[in-house]
Amino acid sequence: MKFCSACGSSNEVRIPDDGDHLPRHVCTVCHTIHYINPKVIVGVIPEASDGRVLMCRRNIEPRKGKWTFPAGFMELGETTAQGAAREGLEESLATIDVQGLLCLITVTYVSQIYAIHRGRLADGMTYGPTTESSEVMLMREDEIPWNEIAFPTIYQSLKYFFADRAEGVQRFHALDLTRKPSREAQAEITSWLAAAQA
């Protein structure tokens, strides 16, 4: 952040004089301290009455062509549930009854926090592709293309969802992803998943 959003002057990176302990972007003129904090992603796993879940093939980068459930950046002035419902509409054209939190996942290597909800689709609910999703489908657990899931957070959230459903419980899960899997580890996981589904 080169310039101050309050007055337009240049910023410098230093530890502020207010007792802070981390370097911050501080305006050289008005002394406004600019805090850069993690981004919040909200999402929902929408379940139909027959048990299938709504999945979207990404039509945007990153990970274009990979599969996800509706999720995206939270906007100002909305709750996590409202944001998840908005993402559902934007990515799948579906109106989703967003329910309780399934999991909270912190991803420190990209400074993101994921708040993933459970959700319900009404019978006869319409859904379809959008500018953000090239394909939208209801899938059984055994139909999900596990080796084509867009992000580790999406993969793990789906695993929590199906494990809880198999046990007939609704747990809240928390997970910290502190380091990005290596390319070798990602390739090994993909290979293992492909073999497990063969």
N, C-alpha and C positions, 0 to 999 in steps of 0.2 A: 504494500500500500504506500505509494509514493506521496500522495497528497491527502491533506486533511479534508474529511467530508463536512466539517463544520465551517471552515473559513477558506479552504482552497490552498493554504500554504503547504510547504513541504513538511514531511514527517521525517523523524529520525528514529532509529531503533535503539532503545535503551531501557534500562530498568527505571520505572517512574519513581519519583521522590516520595510517593505516598505510602511507602512501606511494602510495596509489591516486591516479589522475588523473581519475576520472570521478565525477560525483555519484551517490550511492547512497542507498537508504532505510536509515537508521541509527536504532536504538532509542535514545530519550532516557534510558532507565534502565539497561538491561543492556548497551547499546552493541553489540548484535548487528548485523552488517552483512548486509543482505538483497540478494542479487544476483538480478537479473531477467535471465535468459538466453534465447536463442532456443529455440523449440520444435522438436522433431524429428518429422518426418512420415516414416513408412515405407510403402512400397507395393510391389506386384508386378504385373508384366504376365504373366498366366498364358496359356501357349500350349498349345493342343490338338495332337494328333498330326497333324491335317489342316492345321495352320498358322493356324487362326483363333485370336483372342485373346478372353478373357472380359472383357466390358465391363458396367458397372453404371450404371443411371440413378439419380441421387441422389434419395432420398426425404426428405432433410433439408436445411436451410439450412446454410451458404450455397450458392447455385447449385442449388437444388432443381430437378429436372427435367433437368439437364444430365448429360452422360456422363463417366465416369471408369473407371479400373481400380481394384481394391481398394487403398485407401490411407487412412491415418489417423494419429493421434498415437501415438507410441511410448510404451509404459508402462515404469515402473520395473522393473528386474530382467529385462528381456528383451533379446536381441540384435536387430539390425535385421531379420534373417531371421525370427526368431520373431515379431516384431511384424507383419511383412508377412504371414506365414502366418495369424496371428490375425485380421488385417483381412480377409483373403480369406474366412475362415470366417464372420466377422460380416456381411460385405457381400454374399456370394454363396452361402453354405452349402457352398462347395467346399473340399475339402482339397487344398492346393497344395504341390507340391514346389518350395520356394523355392530358387533357385540364386544365382549370383554377382551382384554389383552391376552394374547397367547404368549408373547415373549418380548423381551427387551434385549437387544444385542448391541454391544459397543464394539466398534471397529476402529481401533486406535490408529492403525497404519494409514487410514484415509480420513480420520477425524469425523466419523459419522456415528450416529445413534439410530438404531432401527426400533420402532414401536409397531409391532405386528399384531393385528387383531384377528379374531375369528369373525366370520360373517355368514349371513344366510341370503340365499336367492329365493325369491317368491316363485311358486309354480307358474310356468308359462312366461317367465321373465325373458325379455328380449336382451340380446347381447350381440356384439359384432365387432369387426375391426374398426380402427380409428387411425388417425395420422401417427399415433404412438405405437399401435399394435397392428401388425400385418395379418395376424390370425388370432382368433379367440375361440377356445374350445372348452367344453366340459370334459373332464378326464377322471377315470377311476385311478386309484393309487397305482395299479399295475400298468396303466397307460402313460403315466408321466415319464417323459424322456429325461431320466435322472442325469444322464451324461451330457445333456444339453441345457442344464439350468444356468441362468445368467450369472448368478453371484452366490458365494458361500452362504450368505445370510438367508437367501431365498431357499436354498437347499436345506439348511438346518431348520428353518421355520416349518417347512413342509414335513420334515422328519418328526419334529415335536408334535405337529398337528395330528398326523396319522397314528403315532404311537399312543397319544392320549385317547384318541377316538377308539382304538383297538381295546384299550383298558376301560373305556366308558367313564373317563374322568376329564376334567378341564383344569389342568394345572397352569401355573404361571412359571415361565422359564426365564432364566437370565444367563447370558453368555458373553464373555469377553474374548474377542478375536484380536490378539495383540501383534500378530505378525502374519504377513501375507504368505500363503503357501508357495514354495518354490515351484518353478516350471516342472521339475522332475516329479515333485509330489502331486501336482495337478494332473500330470500325464498318467501317473500311477493310479490315482483315484478314478480318472476317466476310464482307463483300461479295465480296472476292477469292476466298475459299474457296468460296463458293456458286457463283460463276461458273466456277471451275475444275472443279467437280463436275457442272455442268450438261451 
